[in-house]
Amino acid sequence: MALHVTEAEAAVLMLQRKRAALVSKGRELADERVSTTISAQCYEPGARHRLREINQALAVLDSELRSIDCALTEAGRALALAQQENAA
């Protein structure tokens, strides 16, 4: 099913916003991981638990980013197709 240009543009914009939010969250988690690592490696149980949570969240976030990137590629193709159809 072909999208109209405005729908395709909206899809690309929505995906770009989602990606930006995920990247921002990833930076926050990475910063927290840095500050938690010293405590975790010194065998503070709470810090080790939090570090495990951070690492799991970063793994999920990475997977979500990969999915968003795939969706952005497809949305870009849909936008290009819609623009071509609109120009015809």
Secondary structure, DSSP 8 states (H G I E B T S, - for coil): ----HHHHHHHHHHHHHHHHHHHHHHHHHHHHHHHHHHHHHTT-HHHHHHHHHHHHHHHHHHHHHHHHHHHHHHHHHHHHHHHHHHH-
